[in-house]
Amino acid sequence: MLAATVSSQITPVTTDNLLTVFAEFLDIDVSAGDAASDTLKTYRRQLQQFINWCDRVSINPAEVTKNDIKKYRRWMIDKQKFKPATIALKLAVVRRFYQAAVEKGLISVNPAAGVKPPREKHDPAERITYLEKPEVEQLLQAIPDDGSLKAARDRALLAIMALEGPRTVELHRANISDLVRQGSNLGVRVEGKRHIRVVPLTSDIARILMYYLHLREDSGEVLKPAKPLFIAVGNRAGGQRISRRGIRLIVDRYLNQAALKYTTGRTISAHSLRHTAGTLALHAGAELRQVQDLLGHADPRTTCIYAHVADRWANNPALKLGIEI
């Protein structure tokens, strides 16, 4: 009788219970409670896809088994054709979703634990697309020198991206208050994935950036500390913070104008400019640690990929054979 009474008082686990616990996890635990809004959006979006899949196959998320998670993985591979890295992210979010429920005592076992993504089947260095030094010059020459605010913004933006290598999101987030002056040197404080760093600007890039900001002041804008460093120009969003998509569109426009966007065996994107900064710096003799600091890589092995790209051709063992063809 007592057992029956206790059993009747147990609250059944529902999808809503799980989502509530996961919302608390996002608010308190992700990045030690200081996660960027983009990160939180990614978690929610990836989890919603899993919830939608459960609805589609008539599975209650509160009763999912390890075998169900494997079926979800198979669906992502066969039906969605996702790449291994994408599947790894989606499985990681699902795993953390259920781990939050375990920690709150809603469930006893994490059904996603131990379910691994498929292995990457390509060379990591293959993803490194970059511009050679003459191509960077060609890209910058595609920007008109007409004294307009738009041209000044685009020149500063592309020069910083191609030579200093910040992420698109870092420039999107940067404010006027993030300009850092040390002596006669100017830098930009950027917020990366897990930490903040200062990107030191060359004197030429600093001059271009300050010219762009002076043009904004000449137009009547008051450059308050909270104002965005880079703004949209010439459209309905004019004066507002430029979006990440807006930055990518600017880069693509000039890449196309310079005939650099698509070449045989290579497609250049906004992120390729980050690869360009890292690869060209190592080509020019910069130390690995210096490039790691510039790009904000937490793991030096990430930076080593740029060195590997350079070494693959320069130190190709076949060159030492001395065989004429």
C-alpha positions as CSV (number, residue, x, y, z in Angstrom):
1,M,0.0,0.0,0.0
2,L,2.8,2.3,0.9
3,A,4.7,1.5,-2.3
4,A,1.5,2.3,-4.3
5,T,1.2,5.7,-2.5
6,V,4.8,6.6,-3.2
7,S,4.5,5.6,-6.9
8,S,1.4,7.7,-7.4
9,Q,3.3,10.8,-6.2
10,I,6.2,10.5,-8.7
11,T,5.9,13.2,-11.3
12,P,6.3,11.8,-14.8
13,V,9.2,13.3,-16.9
14,T,8.0,15.3,-19.8
15,T,9.6,17.1,-22.7
16,D,8.6,20.4,-21.0
17,N,10.5,19.3,-17.8
18,L,13.6,18.5,-19.9
19,L,13.4,21.8,-21.8
20,T,13.1,23.7,-18.5
21,V,16.2,22.1,-17.1
22,F,18.1,22.7,-20.3
23,A,17.1,26.4,-20.3
24,E,18.6,26.6,-16.8
25,F,21.8,24.9,-18.1
26,L,22.1,27.4,-20.9
27,D,21.6,30.3,-18.5
28,I,24.0,29.1,-15.8
29,D,26.5,26.7,-17.1
30,V,27.4,27.4,-20.8
31,S,30.7,29.3,-20.9
32,A,30.6,29.7,-17.1
33,G,27.4,31.7,-17.4
34,D,28.9,34.2,-19.8
35,A,27.9,32.6,-23.2
36,A,27.5,34.8,-26.2
37,S,24.0,35.2,-27.6
38,D,25.1,33.5,-30.8
39,T,26.2,30.4,-28.8
40,L,22.9,30.2,-27.0
41,K,21.0,30.5,-30.2
42,T,23.1,27.6,-31.7
43,Y,22.3,25.4,-28.7
44,R,18.6,26.1,-28.9
45,R,18.5,25.7,-32.7
46,Q,20.3,22.4,-32.7
47,L,18.2,21.0,-29.9
48,Q,15.0,22.1,-31.6
49,Q,16.0,20.0,-34.6
50,F,16.3,17.0,-32.4
51,I,12.9,17.6,-30.8
52,N,11.4,18.0,-34.3
53,W,13.0,14.7,-35.4
54,C,11.5,13.0,-32.3
55,D,8.0,14.3,-33.3
56,R,8.5,13.1,-36.8
57,V,9.3,9.6,-35.8
58,S,6.8,9.6,-32.9
59,I,9.4,9.2,-30.1
60,N,8.9,10.9,-26.8
61,P,12.1,12.8,-26.0
62,A,11.6,11.9,-22.3
63,E,11.8,8.2,-23.2
64,V,14.6,8.2,-25.8
65,T,17.0,5.3,-25.7
66,K,20.6,5.0,-26.9
67,N,19.4,3.2,-29.9
68,D,17.1,6.1,-30.7
69,I,20.1,8.5,-30.6
70,K,21.9,6.2,-33.1
71,K,18.9,6.3,-35.4
72,Y,19.0,10.1,-35.2
73,R,22.7,9.9,-36.1
74,R,21.9,7.7,-39.1
75,W,19.1,10.1,-40.2
76,M,21.6,13.0,-40.2
77,I,24.1,10.9,-42.2
78,D,21.7,9.3,-44.8
79,K,18.9,11.8,-45.1
80,Q,20.4,15.2,-44.2
81,K,23.9,14.5,-45.6
82,F,25.5,16.5,-42.8
83,K,29.2,16.6,-42.5
84,P,30.9,14.8,-39.6
85,A,31.8,18.1,-37.8
86,T,28.1,19.2,-38.1
87,I,26.9,15.9,-36.7
88,A,29.4,16.1,-33.9
89,L,28.0,19.5,-32.9
90,K,24.4,18.3,-33.0
91,L,25.1,15.2,-31.0
92,A,27.1,17.2,-28.4
93,V,24.1,19.5,-27.8
94,V,21.7,16.5,-27.5
95,R,24.2,14.8,-25.1
96,R,24.3,18.0,-22.9
97,F,20.5,18.2,-23.0
98,Y,20.2,14.8,-21.4
99,Q,23.2,15.3,-19.1
100,A,21.4,18.4,-17.6
101,A,18.4,16.2,-17.0
102,V,20.6,13.5,-15.3
103,E,22.2,16.2,-13.0
104,K,18.7,17.4,-12.0
105,G,17.6,13.8,-11.2
106,L,14.9,13.7,-13.9
107,I,16.5,10.7,-15.6
108,S,19.1,8.2,-14.4
109,V,21.0,7.6,-17.6
110,N,22.1,9.8,-20.5
111,P,21.0,8.0,-23.6
112,A,23.3,10.1,-25.8
113,A,26.5,9.2,-23.8
114,G,29.0,7.3,-25.9
115,V,27.2,7.9,-29.3
116,K,30.0,9.3,-31.4
117,P,29.9,11.1,-34.7
118,P,31.3,9.6,-37.9
119,R,35.0,10.2,-38.5
120,E,36.2,12.9,-40.7
121,K,37.5,11.4,-44.0
122,H,39.4,14.3,-45.4
123,D,42.7,16.1,-44.7
124,P,42.1,19.0,-42.2
125,A,44.5,21.1,-44.2
126,E,42.2,20.7,-47.2
127,R,39.8,23.1,-45.6
128,I,42.4,25.9,-45.5
129,T,41.7,28.2,-48.4
130,Y,43.7,31.4,-48.6
131,L,44.9,34.2,-50.8
132,E,48.5,34.7,-51.8
133,K,50.1,38.1,-51.2
134,P,49.5,39.5,-54.7
135,E,45.9,38.4,-54.5
136,V,45.4,40.3,-51.2
137,E,46.7,43.4,-53.0
138,Q,44.4,42.6,-55.9
139,L,41.4,42.3,-53.5
140,L,42.2,45.7,-51.8
141,Q,42.6,47.4,-55.2
142,A,39.1,46.4,-56.1
143,I,37.8,48.8,-53.4
144,P,37.1,52.2,-55.0
145,D,39.2,55.2,-53.8
146,D,36.3,57.7,-54.0
147,G,36.4,59.2,-50.5
148,S,33.0,57.7,-49.6
149,L,32.2,56.4,-46.2
150,K,31.3,53.0,-47.7
151,A,34.6,52.6,-49.4
152,A,36.5,53.7,-46.3
153,R,34.6,51.2,-44.2
154,D,35.2,48.4,-46.7
155,R,38.9,49.1,-47.0
156,A,39.4,49.1,-43.2
157,L,37.2,45.9,-42.8
158,L,39.0,43.9,-45.5
159,A,42.5,45.0,-44.5
160,I,41.9,44.0,-40.9
161,M,40.4,40.6,-41.9
162,A,43.0,39.7,-44.5
163,L,46.1,40.9,-42.6
164,E,45.1,40.5,-38.9
165,G,42.7,37.5,-39.2
166,P,39.9,38.3,-36.7
167,R,36.7,36.2,-37.0
168,T,33.7,37.8,-38.7
169,V,31.7,37.6,-35.4
170,E,34.5,39.4,-33.6
171,L,34.3,42.4,-35.9
172,H,30.5,42.3,-35.8
173,R,30.6,42.6,-32.0
174,A,33.4,45.3,-31.7
175,N,32.4,48.7,-30.4
176,I,34.2,52.1,-30.4
177,S,35.2,51.4,-26.8
178,D,37.1,48.4,-28.0
179,L,39.8,50.5,-29.6
180,V,42.9,50.2,-27.5
181,R,45.8,52.7,-27.7
182,Q,49.2,51.9,-26.2
183,G,51.7,54.6,-26.9
184,S,51.5,55.3,-30.6
185,N,50.0,51.9,-31.3
186,L,46.4,51.1,-32.0
187,G,44.6,47.8,-31.6
188,V,41.1,46.4,-31.4
189,R,39.9,44.4,-28.4
190,V,37.8,41.5,-29.7
191,E,35.8,38.8,-28.0
192,G,36.4,35.4,-29.3
193,K,35.0,32.0,-28.5
194,R,36.2,31.8,-24.9
195,H,38.4,34.8,-24.3
196,I,39.2,38.4,-25.1
197,R,42.4,39.5,-26.9
198,V,43.7,42.7,-28.5
199,V,44.4,42.6,-32.2
200,P,47.4,44.9,-32.9
201,L,47.0,47.0,-36.0
202,T,49.8,47.9,-38.4
203,S,50.3,51.6,-38.7
204,D,48.8,51.5,-42.2
205,I,45.6,49.7,-41.1
206,A,45.3,52.0,-38.1
207,R,45.5,55.0,-40.4
208,I,42.8,53.5,-42.7
209,L,40.5,52.7,-39.7
210,M,40.9,56.2,-38.2
211,Y,40.1,57.8,-41.6
212,Y,36.9,55.7,-41.7
213,L,35.9,56.9,-38.2
214,H,36.7,60.5,-39.0
215,L,34.3,60.3,-42.0
216,R,31.6,59.1,-39.6
217,E,32.2,62.1,-37.4
218,D,32.2,64.4,-40.4
219,S,28.8,63.1,-41.3
220,G,27.5,64.3,-38.0
221,E,27.7,61.1,-36.0
222,V,28.8,61.3,-32.3
223,L,31.1,58.3,-31.8
224,K,30.1,57.2,-28.3
225,P,31.9,54.3,-26.7
226,A,28.9,51.9,-27.1
227,K,28.6,52.6,-30.8
228,P,29.5,49.8,-33.1
229,L,33.0,49.9,-34.7
230,F,31.6,48.9,-38.1
231,I,28.1,50.1,-39.3
232,A,25.8,49.4,-42.2
233,V,26.0,52.1,-44.9
234,G,23.5,53.2,-47.5
235,N,20.5,51.0,-46.7
236,R,17.5,50.9,-44.3
237,A,19.9,49.6,-41.6
238,G,22.3,52.5,-42.2
239,G,24.1,53.5,-39.0
240,Q,23.3,50.3,-37.2
241,R,25.7,47.6,-36.3
242,I,26.8,45.6,-39.4
243,S,25.6,42.0,-39.3
244,R,27.8,39.0,-39.8
245,R,25.9,38.3,-43.0
246,G,26.6,41.9,-44.1
247,I,30.3,41.4,-43.6
248,R,30.3,38.2,-45.6
249,L,28.4,39.9,-48.4
250,I,30.9,42.8,-48.6
251,V,33.8,40.3,-48.8
252,D,32.1,38.3,-51.5
253,R,31.3,41.3,-53.5
254,Y,34.9,42.4,-53.7
255,L,36.2,38.8,-54.2
256,N,33.9,38.6,-57.2
257,Q,35.0,42.0,-58.6
258,A,38.6,40.9,-58.3
259,A,37.8,37.5,-59.9
260,L,39.1,35.7,-56.8
261,K,36.0,34.2,-55.4
262,Y,36.1,31.0,-57.6
263,T,39.2,29.6,-59.2
264,T,40.1,26.0,-60.2
265,G,40.2,23.9,-57.0
266,R,39.5,26.8,-54.7
267,T,36.6,28.8,-53.3
268,I,37.4,31.8,-51.2
269,S,35.0,33.0,-48.4
270,A,35.1,35.6,-45.6
271,H,36.6,33.0,-43.3
272,S,39.3,32.4,-45.9
273,L,40.7,35.8,-45.1
274,R,41.4,34.6,-41.6
275,H,43.2,31.6,-43.1
276,T,45.1,34.1,-45.3
277,A,46.3,36.1,-42.4
278,G,47.6,33.0,-40.6
279,T,49.2,31.4,-43.6
280,L,50.9,34.5,-45.0
281,A,52.3,35.4,-41.6
282,L,53.9,32.0,-41.3
283,H,55.2,32.3,-44.9
284,A,56.8,35.6,-43.9
285,G,58.7,34.0,-41.0
286,A,56.4,34.8,-38.1
287,E,56.7,32.4,-35.2
288,L,53.9,29.9,-34.6
289,R,53.2,31.3,-31.1
290,Q,52.9,34.8,-32.5
291,V,50.3,33.7,-35.1
292,Q,48.5,31.7,-32.5
293,D,48.2,34.8,-30.3
294,L,47.1,36.9,-33.3
295,L,44.3,34.6,-34.3
296,G,43.2,33.7,-30.8
297,H,43.7,29.9,-31.2
298,A,43.3,28.1,-27.8
299,D,45.1,25.1,-29.2
300,P,48.5,25.5,-31.0
301,R,47.6,22.5,-33.1
302,T,45.0,24.6,-34.9
303,T,47.7,27.1,-35.9
304,C,50.0,24.3,-37.0
305,I,47.6,23.4,-39.8
306,Y,48.7,26.7,-41.5
307,A,52.3,25.7,-41.3
308,H,51.4,22.3,-42.7
309,V,49.8,23.9,-45.7
310,A,53.0,25.8,-46.5
311,D,55.3,22.8,-45.9
312,R,53.3,20.4,-48.0
313,W,54.5,21.9,-51.2
314,A,57.8,23.6,-50.2
315,N,59.1,20.4,-48.5
316,N,57.5,17.8,-50.8
317,P,59.9,14.8,-50.5
318,A,59.3,14.1,-54.3
319,L,61.3,17.3,-55.0
320,K,64.4,15.7,-53.5
321,L,64.4,12.8,-56.0
322,G,65.9,14.7,-58.8
323,I,64.0,12.8,-61.4
324,E,63.3,14.7,-64.6
325,I,60.0,14.0,-66.4
